[in-house]
């Protein structure tokens, strides 16, 4: 059997297992059976991705007919890469990590996960517009079902409705763009021809519809504000699927629409400038708000929007180079986005599983100094630290590699013609640098305050399955960085998008990673993981010699003359308060203090302190829209009055309008 047929067989088996999990849930069987089918599908999916990449893409399968049209399925190398790495945290989410839904809702979570996974796989591979939209909506519905199963109360329902409302805005934009291009005909063969035949303004409008459609799921501004509310009500398993396969699928659709279908030249140039600007602003705002969060899940939700923004910046740079017929640089930028999303899926999954471990051990998702790392330093701690280092772009992790590549891509702005494109990338470099600095501070806070701190007697030991999930996905973060020098040449077997086949082999030089040329810049995580420990040996030897000669002396930590306890440890607010004050014009912070007195007002019995930041787009955009919808509902509520005479009058008015229209026209 050819390798491509074996890859397609793996994906068919994965889809079958995920479909079986949905049927098991509907039949009310033990949710553990459904989770086993989901995790088996994830493992087979990783195997299929590896086989497909080795051959240069999967085969093409005829699935069925939809409305008399054939439905075909095919996965490009880019899709296989994005699926394969995101399938690892997805598998851990259903097999090891992810807090199980409460009794009575576990089956709903399994059903939602199965529907969402099938939808994501369809978004990557389906080759016609109708099937793509169905898969797109299935992905959204599956996410909402998982969210409701995790929480199941009013707060979870409101977060789910807010998410679905914004996602439906994106779905309508995607529907309009596909319908205008005739993408509901069999296959996508004629879409690019229709897109290229349009004039500048219609083509730009359709490109913006694709940006809105995918941007709703990617969390581009103003859509990123559903991320903290949804992640804040979800378990780690749900968040891992949101940040992995679902996010990667949305980016892939946007890349396919703008790099494969959309025309080049002025249209690509304008869309590239827009994507770079929106991506940078989204990343900065999301990370600014992430720094102030004191909840693990909400912070990681904002971080997901930030990383999606950086991937969109890479895609915008690819469009700028594509517009000026620089295929190698366009391929470099596209590969940077792929590498960044793969590393993000692994690192974010590890930290979301760590968040569930924190909740299981302490009873809360709050970022507080409880000394949790003492309970599991080599399982929970090792994986979480590697994941946090990656999201903070620290070597030798894959996050450092992808952001280093992003900077090198931006530094190639001298190859562009025209001051507008050059200035765009120059400003993007400054914005990405600010984002990297904010990310470093954010994850120092998350790991330093959330996992360290004084010993707490009320903290339990996290369950083994959480620690295994964190360890597996966390160790994959530096593992991917080290293996990248051998993996990148495999990505050049697929000619899509233009320049990918030229760029992928040129990103390695021996054991070095290079941005097309070793004379421009180079790094080597593979060498760094060997040389780094060797360089540390002299320092470790000196410490060992000093201990052997003078002995080890233990002394209490100095904390202003006070013993270090939970009462005077650094809190999440204390760590980030300086930035909260400095960027007060963005945060518009609010502080509330409540005092409960006894029989006399001089004696305080309880003091409650709360602080918050004001969202930017919710009060200015989303709430006015909700008020308008509520007002319209009040106006038109009489259409459902329940009185037969009212209904007959409405029918009569409609008939009169129809007859009048026919009479005059």
Secondary structure as the mmCIF struct_conf table of DSSP 4:
data_model
#
loop_
_struct_conf.conf_type_id
_struct_conf.id
_struct_conf.beg_label_comp_id
_struct_conf.beg_label_asym_id
_struct_conf.beg_label_seq_id
_struct_conf.end_label_comp_id
_struct_conf.end_label_asym_id
_struct_conf.end_label_seq_id
HELX_RH_AL_P HELX_RH_AL_P1 UNK A 3 UNK A 26
TURN_TY1_P TURN_TY1_P1 UNK A 27 UNK A 28
HELX_RH_AL_P HELX_RH_AL_P2 UNK A 31 UNK A 55
TURN_TY1_P TURN_TY1_P2 UNK A 56 UNK A 56
BEND BEND1 UNK A 57 UNK A 57
STRN STRN1 UNK A 60 UNK A 66
TURN_TY1_P TURN_TY1_P3 UNK A 67 UNK A 68
STRN STRN2 UNK A 69 UNK A 74
HELX_RH_AL_P HELX_RH_AL_P3 UNK A 77 UNK A 95
TURN_TY1_P TURN_TY1_P4 UNK A 96 UNK A 96
BEND BEND2 UNK A 97 UNK A 98
HELX_LH_PP_P HELX_LH_PP_P1 UNK A 99 UNK A 102
TURN_TY1_P TURN_TY1_P5 UNK A 103 UNK A 105
HELX_RH_AL_P HELX_RH_AL_P4 UNK A 106 UNK A 125
STRN STRN3 UNK A 126 UNK A 126
BEND BEND3 UNK A 128 UNK A 128
HELX_RH_AL_P HELX_RH_AL_P5 UNK A 129 UNK A 151
BEND BEND4 UNK A 153 UNK A 153
HELX_RH_AL_P HELX_RH_AL_P6 UNK A 154 UNK A 180
TURN_TY1_P TURN_TY1_P6 UNK A 181 UNK A 184
BEND BEND5 UNK A 185 UNK A 188
TURN_TY1_P TURN_TY1_P7 UNK A 189 UNK A 190
HELX_RH_AL_P HELX_RH_AL_P7 UNK A 191 UNK A 196
TURN_TY1_P TURN_TY1_P8 UNK A 197 UNK A 197
BEND BEND6 UNK A 198 UNK A 198
HELX_RH_AL_P HELX_RH_AL_P8 UNK A 200 UNK A 218
TURN_TY1_P TURN_TY1_P9 UNK A 219 UNK A 219
TURN_TY1_P TURN_TY1_P10 UNK A 221 UNK A 224
HELX_RH_AL_P HELX_RH_AL_P9 UNK A 225 UNK A 233
BEND BEND7 UNK A 234 UNK A 234
HELX_RH_AL_P HELX_RH_AL_P10 UNK A 236 UNK A 241
HELX_RH_PI_P HELX_RH_PI_P1 UNK A 242 UNK A 246
HELX_RH_AL_P HELX_RH_AL_P11 UNK A 247 UNK A 255
HELX_RH_PI_P HELX_RH_PI_P2 UNK A 256 UNK A 261
BEND BEND8 UNK A 262 UNK A 262
HELX_RH_AL_P HELX_RH_AL_P12 UNK A 265 UNK A 291
TURN_TY1_P TURN_TY1_P11 UNK A 292 UNK A 292
STRN STRN4 UNK A 295 UNK A 295
HELX_RH_AL_P HELX_RH_AL_P13 UNK A 296 UNK A 323
TURN_TY1_P TURN_TY1_P12 UNK A 324 UNK A 325
HELX_RH_AL_P HELX_RH_AL_P14 UNK A 327 UNK A 362
BEND BEND9 UNK A 363 UNK A 363
STRN STRN5 UNK A 366 UNK A 366
HELX_RH_3T_P HELX_RH_3T_P1 UNK A 372 UNK A 375
HELX_RH_PI_P HELX_RH_PI_P3 UNK A 377 UNK A 381
HELX_RH_AL_P HELX_RH_AL_P15 UNK A 382 UNK A 391
TURN_TY1_P TURN_TY1_P13 UNK A 392 UNK A 393
TURN_TY1_P TURN_TY1_P14 UNK A 395 UNK A 396
BEND BEND10 UNK A 397 UNK A 397
HELX_RH_AL_P HELX_RH_AL_P16 UNK A 398 UNK A 410
HELX_RH_3T_P HELX_RH_3T_P2 UNK A 411 UNK A 415
BEND BEND11 UNK A 416 UNK A 416
BEND BEND12 UNK A 418 UNK A 418
HELX_RH_AL_P HELX_RH_AL_P17 UNK A 419 UNK A 451
BEND BEND13 UNK A 453 UNK A 454
TURN_TY1_P TURN_TY1_P15 UNK A 457 UNK A 458
HELX_LH_PP_P HELX_LH_PP_P2 UNK A 461 UNK A 463
HELX_RH_AL_P HELX_RH_AL_P18 UNK A 464 UNK A 487
HELX_RH_3T_P HELX_RH_3T_P3 UNK A 488 UNK A 493
BEND BEND14 UNK A 497 UNK A 497
TURN_TY1_P TURN_TY1_P16 UNK A 498 UNK A 499
HELX_RH_AL_P HELX_RH_AL_P19 UNK A 500 UNK A 505
TURN_TY1_P TURN_TY1_P17 UNK A 506 UNK A 507
STRN STRN6 UNK A 508 UNK A 509
TURN_TY1_P TURN_TY1_P18 UNK A 510 UNK A 511
STRN STRN7 UNK A 512 UNK A 514
BEND BEND15 UNK A 515 UNK A 516
TURN_TY1_P TURN_TY1_P19 UNK A 518 UNK A 520
STRN STRN8 UNK A 522 UNK A 523
HELX_RH_AL_P HELX_RH_AL_P20 UNK A 525 UNK A 550
HELX_LH_PP_P HELX_LH_PP_P3 UNK A 556 UNK A 558
BEND BEND16 UNK A 559 UNK A 559
TURN_TY1_P TURN_TY1_P20 UNK A 560 UNK A 561
BEND BEND17 UNK A 562 UNK A 562
TURN_TY1_P TURN_TY1_P21 UNK A 566 UNK A 567
BEND BEND18 UNK A 568 UNK A 569
HELX_LH_PP_P HELX_LH_PP_P4 UNK A 570 UNK A 571
HELX_RH_AL_P HELX_RH_AL_P21 UNK A 572 UNK A 582
TURN_TY1_P TURN_TY1_P22 UNK A 583 UNK A 583
HELX_RH_AL_P HELX_RH_AL_P22 UNK A 584 UNK A 587
STRN STRN9 UNK A 590 UNK A 597
BEND BEND19 UNK A 599 UNK A 600
TURN_TY1_P TURN_TY1_P23 UNK A 601 UNK A 602
BEND BEND20 UNK A 603 UNK A 603
STRN STRN10 UNK A 604 UNK A 612
BEND BEND21 UNK A 616 UNK A 616
HELX_RH_AL_P HELX_RH_AL_P23 UNK A 617 UNK A 617
HELX_RH_PI_P HELX_RH_PI_P4 UNK A 618 UNK A 622
HELX_RH_AL_P HELX_RH_AL_P24 UNK A 623 UNK A 636
HELX_RH_3T_P HELX_RH_3T_P4 UNK A 637 UNK A 640
HELX_RH_AL_P HELX_RH_AL_P25 UNK A 644 UNK A 664
#
